Amino acid sequence: MRQPVERSRLPVELVQPGQRDFPMYVVLSGAIDVIDCTSGEPRVLVSHHRGQFTGDVSHLTGSAAILGAVARGNLRAYEIPRPLI
C-alpha cells in the first residue's frame, strides 16, 4: 500500500482549475477545501475531512478540472494517481 502524503506547510494547492490528470485524495487527517474560482472571488464549496475523499467528473471524462482543491490543517491523505482511479 502507498504511504500517505503529508502537507504541513499550508495552504497547499493540490488541484488547479484547468489541470488535467490530477490525483484523487482520501483524507486521513486535516482537510481538503474544494474551491470555486469562476466568479472571480474564490469561495469554498465543500471541505472534505477524515474518511472522505475528493472526486471530480473529470476523473471519468478526462476533461480539465473546473474547480481547485487546497490542503488545510496538516493534511495527511492517500494520493491515488488518475490511472488507478
ChimeraX commands (.cxc) that place a marker at each C-alpha (Angstrom):
marker #1 position 0.00,0.00,0.00 radius 0.5
marker #1 position 1.19,3.52,-0.77 radius 0.5
marker #1 position 2.35,5.79,2.04 radius 0.5
marker #1 position 0.10,8.76,2.82 radius 0.5
marker #1 position 1.18,12.17,1.57 radius 0.5
marker #1 position 1.63,14.85,4.21 radius 0.5
marker #1 position 1.24,18.57,3.66 radius 0.5
marker #1 position 2.24,20.64,6.68 radius 0.5
marker #1 position 3.10,23.97,5.07 radius 0.5
marker #1 position -0.40,25.21,4.44 radius 0.5
marker #1 position -2.32,26.13,2.44 radius 0.5
marker #1 position -1.05,23.95,-0.41 radius 0.5
marker #1 position -2.80,23.90,-3.76 radius 0.5
marker #1 position -3.47,20.28,-4.72 radius 0.5
marker #1 position -5.53,20.83,-7.88 radius 0.5
marker #1 position -5.69,23.91,-10.09 radius 0.5
marker #1 position -8.66,24.75,-12.32 radius 0.5
marker #1 position -7.78,23.64,-15.84 radius 0.5
marker #1 position -5.41,20.91,-14.63 radius 0.5
marker #1 position -5.65,17.50,-16.30 radius 0.5
marker #1 position -4.75,14.07,-14.92 radius 0.5
marker #1 position -4.84,15.15,-11.28 radius 0.5
marker #1 position -5.00,12.60,-8.45 radius 0.5
marker #1 position -7.84,11.71,-6.13 radius 0.5
marker #1 position -7.24,12.06,-2.37 radius 0.5
marker #1 position -8.56,10.07,0.62 radius 0.5
marker #1 position -8.30,12.24,3.75 radius 0.5
marker #1 position -6.72,10.67,6.85 radius 0.5
marker #1 position -6.45,13.92,8.86 radius 0.5
marker #1 position -6.69,17.63,8.19 radius 0.5
marker #1 position -8.97,18.71,5.36 radius 0.5
marker #1 position -9.16,19.48,1.66 radius 0.5
marker #1 position -11.22,22.50,0.60 radius 0.5
marker #1 position -12.75,22.45,-2.87 radius 0.5
marker #1 position -12.58,25.98,-4.26 radius 0.5
marker #1 position -14.71,27.66,-6.94 radius 0.5
marker #1 position -12.86,30.49,-8.70 radius 0.5
marker #1 position -15.28,31.01,-11.60 radius 0.5
marker #1 position -16.87,34.17,-10.14 radius 0.5
marker #1 position -13.52,35.91,-9.69 radius 0.5
marker #1 position -13.65,35.68,-5.89 radius 0.5
marker #1 position -12.55,32.24,-4.61 radius 0.5
marker #1 position -15.09,30.52,-2.35 radius 0.5
marker #1 position -15.09,27.17,-0.56 radius 0.5
marker #1 position -17.81,24.88,-1.91 radius 0.5
marker #1 position -17.11,21.91,0.36 radius 0.5
marker #1 position -14.50,20.69,2.83 radius 0.5
marker #1 position -13.50,17.02,2.87 radius 0.5
marker #1 position -12.42,15.67,6.27 radius 0.5
marker #1 position -11.17,12.38,7.76 radius 0.5
marker #1 position -12.66,9.38,5.95 radius 0.5
marker #1 position -13.88,11.42,2.98 radius 0.5
marker #1 position -12.39,11.62,-0.48 radius 0.5
marker #1 position -12.13,14.05,-3.35 radius 0.5
marker #1 position -13.57,13.23,-6.73 radius 0.5
marker #1 position -14.49,15.01,-9.91 radius 0.5
marker #1 position -16.36,14.09,-13.05 radius 0.5
marker #1 position -13.10,14.96,-14.82 radius 0.5
marker #1 position -11.67,11.71,-13.44 radius 0.5
marker #1 position -14.17,9.83,-15.60 radius 0.5
marker #1 position -14.24,12.05,-18.67 radius 0.5
marker #1 position -10.56,13.01,-18.88 radius 0.5
marker #1 position -11.51,16.70,-19.14 radius 0.5
marker #1 position -9.81,19.51,-17.24 radius 0.5
marker #1 position -10.70,20.32,-13.62 radius 0.5
marker #1 position -13.31,23.03,-13.21 radius 0.5
marker #1 position -12.62,23.57,-9.51 radius 0.5
marker #1 position -9.48,23.78,-7.40 radius 0.5
marker #1 position -8.51,21.94,-4.21 radius 0.5
marker #1 position -6.42,23.20,-1.29 radius 0.5
marker #1 position -4.95,21.27,1.68 radius 0.5
marker #1 position -5.83,22.57,5.15 radius 0.5
marker #1 position -4.89,21.64,8.72 radius 0.5
marker #1 position -1.75,19.48,8.34 radius 0.5
marker #1 position -3.26,17.22,5.72 radius 0.5
marker #1 position -2.43,13.50,5.68 radius 0.5
marker #1 position -4.06,11.73,2.77 radius 0.5
marker #1 position -3.68,8.89,0.35 radius 0.5
marker #1 position -2.97,10.23,-3.12 radius 0.5
marker #1 position -4.40,8.00,-5.85 radius 0.5
marker #1 position -2.98,8.71,-9.31 radius 0.5
marker #1 position -5.52,9.13,-12.10 radius 0.5
marker #1 position -4.55,5.92,-13.97 radius 0.5
marker #1 position -5.53,3.91,-10.84 radius 0.5
marker #1 position -8.96,5.51,-10.47 radius 0.5
marker link #1:1,2 radius 0.2
marker link #1:2,3 radius 0.2
marker link #1:3,4 radius 0.2
marker link #1:4,5 radius 0.2
marker link #1:5,6 radius 0.2
marker link #1:6,7 radius 0.2
marker link #1:7,8 radius 0.2
marker link #1:8,9 radius 0.2
marker link #1:9,10 radius 0.2
marker link #1:10,11 radius 0.2
marker link #1:11,12 radius 0.2
marker link #1:12,13 radius 0.2
marker link #1:13,14 radius 0.2
marker link #1:14,15 radius 0.2
marker link #1:15,16 radius 0.2
marker link #1:16,17 radius 0.2
marker link #1:17,18 radius 0.2
marker link #1:18,19 radius 0.2
marker link #1:19,20 radius 0.2
marker link #1:20,21 radius 0.2
marker link #1:21,22 radius 0.2
marker link #1:22,23 radius 0.2
marker link #1:23,24 radius 0.2
marker link #1:24,25 radius 0.2
marker link #1:25,26 radius 0.2
marker link #1:26,27 radius 0.2
marker link #1:27,28 radius 0.2
marker link #1:28,29 radius 0.2
marker link #1:29,30 radius 0.2
marker link #1:30,31 radius 0.2
marker link #1:31,32 radius 0.2
marker link #1:32,33 radius 0.2
marker link #1:33,34 radius 0.2
marker link #1:34,35 radius 0.2
marker link #1:35,36 radius 0.2
marker link #1:36,37 radius 0.2
marker link #1:37,38 radius 0.2
marker link #1:38,39 radius 0.2
marker link #1:39,40 radius 0.2
marker link #1:40,41 radius 0.2
marker link #1:41,42 radius 0.2
marker link #1:42,43 radius 0.2
marker link #1:43,44 radius 0.2
marker link #1:44,45 radius 0.2
marker link #1:45,46 radius 0.2
marker link #1:46,47 radius 0.2
marker link #1:47,48 radius 0.2
marker link #1:48,49 radius 0.2
marker link #1:49,50 radius 0.2
marker link #1:50,51 radius 0.2
marker link #1:51,52 radius 0.2
marker link #1:52,53 radius 0.2
marker link #1:53,54 radius 0.2
marker link #1:54,55 radius 0.2
marker link #1:55,56 radius 0.2
marker link #1:56,57 radius 0.2
marker link #1:57,58 radius 0.2
marker link #1:58,59 radius 0.2
marker link #1:59,60 radius 0.2
marker link #1:60,61 radius 0.2
marker link #1:61,62 radius 0.2
marker link #1:62,63 radius 0.2
marker link #1:63,64 radius 0.2
marker link #1:64,65 radius 0.2
marker link #1:65,66 radius 0.2
marker link #1:66,67 radius 0.2
marker link #1:67,68 radius 0.2
marker link #1:68,69 radius 0.2
marker link #1:69,70 radius 0.2
marker link #1:70,71 radius 0.2
marker link #1:71,72 radius 0.2
marker link #1:72,73 radius 0.2
marker link #1:73,74 radius 0.2
marker link #1:74,75 radius 0.2
marker link #1:75,76 radius 0.2
marker link #1:76,77 radius 0.2
marker link #1:77,78 radius 0.2
marker link #1:78,79 radius 0.2
marker link #1:79,80 radius 0.2
marker link #1:80,81 radius 0.2
marker link #1:81,82 radius 0.2
marker link #1:82,83 radius 0.2
marker link #1:83,84 radius 0.2
marker link #1:84,85 radius 0.2
view
